Amino acid sequence: PYSRHKLAICELLQAEGYINAVTVDEQNPKKKNLHVVLKYFEGQPVMRTLKRVSKPSLRQYAPKGEIKHVPGFGIAVISTSNGVMTHQAANKAGLGGEVLCIVN
């Protein structure tokens, strides 16, 4: 199902090179859907793991400057007051926020 928050996360993953494309199916305006095309390299998915960190029952927040580095080539997706961004961009902007997920 479509939401602006989910679309922002998918667009971030597309900009970081983890997915090929994301489109919004607007055939029924009251029931929009997101279509995500995953990216593959030599038959293997580029996004190997996606671990959800913050849950509705237990939100995980990281204050500015305390967002931890993700090992390897992964990223952490952070929801900040300036929108959804990677952990590197949040640290650079001096922002904290809710840690949504970690992608490797």
Sine and cosine of phi, psi and omega as CSV:
sin_phi,cos_phi,sin_psi,cos_psi,sin_omega,cos_omega
0.00,0.00,0.49,-0.87,-0.05,-1.00
-0.99,0.10,0.63,-0.78,0.26,-0.96
-0.45,-0.89,0.42,-0.91,-0.01,-1.00
-0.90,0.44,-0.56,0.83,0.00,-1.00
-0.92,0.40,-0.71,0.70,0.03,-1.00
-0.90,0.44,-0.63,0.77,0.03,-1.00
-0.90,0.44,-0.65,0.76,0.03,-1.00
-0.89,0.45,-0.64,0.77,0.04,-1.00
-0.91,0.42,-0.70,0.71,0.01,-1.00
-0.90,0.43,-0.64,0.77,0.03,-1.00
-0.91,0.40,-0.59,0.81,0.07,-1.00
-0.90,0.43,-0.70,0.71,0.02,-1.00
-0.90,0.43,-0.55,0.84,0.06,-1.00
-0.93,0.36,-0.67,0.74,0.02,-1.00
-0.91,0.42,-0.52,0.85,0.01,-1.00
-0.99,0.11,-0.13,0.99,0.08,-1.00
1.00,-0.01,0.31,0.95,-0.01,-1.00
-1.00,-0.02,-0.42,0.91,0.04,-1.00
-0.74,-0.67,0.42,-0.91,-0.03,-1.00
-0.98,0.18,-0.77,0.64,-0.10,-1.00
-0.46,-0.89,0.42,-0.91,0.12,-0.99
-0.66,-0.75,0.76,-0.65,0.03,-1.00
-0.75,-0.66,0.41,-0.91,0.03,-1.00
-0.95,-0.31,0.85,-0.52,0.04,-1.00
-1.00,0.07,0.94,-0.34,-0.08,-1.00
-0.94,-0.35,0.53,0.85,0.01,-1.00
-0.89,0.45,-0.67,0.75,0.07,-1.00
-0.91,-0.40,0.96,-0.28,-0.10,-0.99
-0.85,0.52,-0.44,0.90,0.00,-1.00
-0.99,0.12,-0.23,0.97,-0.04,-1.00
-0.68,-0.73,0.94,0.33,0.01,-1.00
-0.97,0.25,0.46,-0.89,0.04,-1.00
-0.75,-0.66,0.51,-0.86,0.12,-0.99
-0.99,-0.11,0.68,-0.74,0.11,-0.99
-0.88,-0.47,0.87,-0.49,-0.06,-1.00
-0.92,-0.40,0.78,-0.63,0.05,-1.00
-0.97,-0.25,0.91,-0.42,-0.02,-1.00
-0.96,0.29,0.43,-0.90,-0.02,-1.00
-0.98,-0.20,0.67,-0.75,0.02,-1.00
-0.82,-0.57,0.54,-0.84,0.08,-1.00
-0.75,-0.66,0.89,-0.46,-0.03,-1.00
0.81,0.59,0.67,0.74,0.07,-1.00
0.99,0.15,-0.06,1.00,-0.01,-1.00
-0.94,-0.34,0.62,-0.78,0.03,-1.00
-0.92,0.39,0.63,-0.78,0.02,-1.00
-0.94,0.34,-0.64,0.77,0.03,-1.00
-1.00,0.00,0.98,-0.21,-0.07,-1.00
-0.99,0.14,-0.69,0.73,0.01,-1.00
-0.70,-0.72,0.54,-0.84,0.13,-0.99
-0.71,-0.71,0.95,-0.32,-0.06,-1.00
-0.96,-0.28,0.85,-0.52,0.04,-1.00
-0.97,0.25,0.79,-0.61,-0.04,-1.00
-0.98,-0.18,-0.83,0.56,-0.03,-1.00
-1.00,0.01,0.73,-0.69,-0.01,-1.00
-0.84,-0.54,0.37,-0.93,0.03,-1.00
-0.84,0.54,-0.54,0.84,-0.02,-1.00
-0.99,0.11,-0.31,0.95,-0.03,-1.00
-0.50,-0.86,1.00,-0.03,0.00,-1.00
-0.96,0.26,0.64,-0.77,0.01,-1.00
-0.91,-0.42,0.90,-0.43,0.00,-1.00
-0.92,-0.38,0.52,-0.85,0.07,-1.00
-0.80,-0.60,0.85,-0.53,0.03,-1.00
-0.94,0.34,0.28,-0.96,-0.03,-1.00
-0.86,0.51,0.64,-0.77,0.01,-1.00
0.99,0.16,-0.13,0.99,-0.03,-1.00
-0.90,-0.43,0.29,0.96,0.05,-1.00
-0.98,0.21,0.86,-0.51,-0.11,-0.99
-0.96,0.26,0.48,-0.88,0.05,-1.00
-0.96,0.28,0.64,-0.77,0.03,-1.00
-1.00,-0.02,0.79,-0.61,-0.03,-1.00
-0.91,0.41,0.50,-0.86,0.01,-1.00
0.97,0.25,-0.57,-0.82,-0.03,-1.00
-0.99,-0.17,0.36,0.93,-0.07,-1.00
-0.99,0.11,0.16,-0.99,0.06,-1.00
-0.74,-0.68,0.42,-0.91,0.17,-0.99
-0.95,-0.31,0.70,-0.71,0.02,-1.00
-0.99,-0.12,0.85,-0.52,-0.09,-1.00
-0.89,-0.45,0.71,-0.70,0.11,-0.99
-0.99,-0.13,0.93,-0.37,-0.05,-1.00
-0.92,-0.38,0.01,-1.00,0.06,-1.00
-0.94,0.35,-0.31,0.95,0.05,-1.00
-0.99,-0.15,0.21,0.98,0.02,-1.00
0.94,-0.34,-0.14,-0.99,-0.02,-1.00
-1.00,0.09,0.75,-0.66,0.00,-1.00
-0.47,-0.88,0.19,-0.98,0.03,-1.00
-0.97,0.23,0.23,-0.97,0.00,-1.00
-0.92,0.40,-0.53,0.85,0.03,-1.00
-0.92,0.40,-0.70,0.72,-0.01,-1.00
-0.92,0.40,-0.61,0.79,0.02,-1.00
-0.92,0.40,-0.67,0.74,0.04,-1.00
-0.90,0.44,-0.67,0.74,-0.01,-1.00
-0.90,0.43,-0.62,0.78,0.00,-1.00
-0.99,0.14,-0.14,0.99,-0.01,-1.00
0.95,0.32,0.60,0.80,-0.03,-1.00
-0.91,-0.42,0.48,-0.88,0.16,-0.99
-0.90,-0.43,0.03,-1.00,0.02,-1.00
0.18,-0.98,-0.25,-0.97,-0.02,-1.00
-1.00,0.08,0.80,-0.60,0.02,-1.00
-0.99,0.12,0.95,-0.32,-0.08,-1.00
-0.99,0.15,-0.78,0.62,-0.06,-1.00
-0.34,-0.94,0.24,-0.97,0.08,-1.00
-0.85,-0.52,0.77,-0.63,-0.04,-1.00
-0.89,-0.45,0.77,-0.64,0.10,-0.99
-0.85,-0.53,0.00,0.00,0.00,0.00
